[in-house]
Amino acid sequence: MDRRTLILRSLQLMTVAGTPALARTKMGESSLGSPPLSLFPGFQRFDITTDCATIHGVKGGSGPPLLLLHGFPQTHAEWHRLAPELARKFTVVATDLRGYGDSSKPVDGSNHEGYSKRSMARDQVTVMEKLGFARFAVVGHDRGGRVAHRMALDHPGAVTQLAVIDIVPTLKLYTTVTREFATYYYHWFFLIQPSPLPETLITHSADFYLRSFFRGMIPQSISEQLYAEYLRCFRQPGAIHAMCEDYRASASIDLEHDGADLDTRIRCPLLVLWGAKGAMEPLYDVLATWRERASDVRGKSLAGGHWLPEQLPEEVKAELLAFFA
């Protein structure tokens, strides 16, 4: 075994050994030693069944309801620096999208419908309804932003305000592919390859692959404890396949849904934030792109990269509070 392989395997063993088990609790109970809940002081854990999934999440605070949706390859834990602060003014709900974290991994369905943003958005609307919120505001980062975009189109009566972080619409991305976009977002084209090609390759080097996504972020913005939680969820049975299905859906059924809705505009106020050091700003006029899809759009770039909720939580919080006020 060469030195590099020995080091990589040692890191994998250390990460597995240091990954705490997640204790499942009922609504209202605490769970000592559970990384996600320990990162959300005063929050309660829940599991809510929708029509064909079980969605895991946390809820805390008081005031108007606010739903937080995470991105790839993360879980609701990405909001740990923002949710407790937002809970001072809002009833904050942070969930794991279907296929991610401790939410269930439903079957693929026809044409990847099981992981269409329409299905994923319907999950979240059901969760909020069962928590007693017929109308609510939404913040979505990365994949969560794509789910939130679809939610605002399919459920305009439910979404009062929408904020998306570091994305432009999926249809725009796939119809304006450039060399720069394909280089920065290579995984968009890797993960959509037929099963089990990406699943097999990623599974055999899960820790290495996941760390590569967070290069430069650990431990400055993503602690080793938080990374261990992401890795625990990433290694769950069916998780990598479900995440691939999320991307396969975006390259198939989601494009059909988006194409059919080209004449439908987002009706609620929309805030768009993106990283000045990410991929969106050099490739797109982000505000102009979203103004093609919504009437009331505002936003700005922040001095970070793609992982803004963990890189610049104070700046993101300030923008969200100003917008939702």
SULMO-V280232 format. One record per run of one state. SS is the DSSP state (H for helix, E for strand, L for the rest). FROM is the first residue (numbers start at 0). LEN is the number of residues. If there is no record, write none. Layout:
BEGIN
SS/FROM/LEN  SS/FROM/LEN
END
This chain:
BEGIN
L/0/2  H/2/15  L/17/17  H/34/4  L/38/5  E/43/6  L/49/4  E/53/8  L/61/2  E/63/6  L/69/6  H/75/4  L/79/3  H/82/4  L/86/3  E/89/6  L/95/14  H/109/6  L/115/1  H/116/14  L/130/5  E/135/6  L/141/1  H/142/12  L/154/4  E/158/7  L/165/4  H/169/6  L/175/3  H/178/6  L/184/2  H/186/4  L/190/6  H/196/7  L/203/2  H/205/8  L/213/10  H/223/11  L/234/4  H/238/12  L/250/2  H/252/8  L/260/5  E/265/1  L/266/2  E/268/7  L/275/4  H/279/4  L/283/2  H/285/6  L/291/2  E/293/1  L/294/2  E/296/6  L/302/5  H/307/4  L/311/1  H/312/12  L/324/1
END
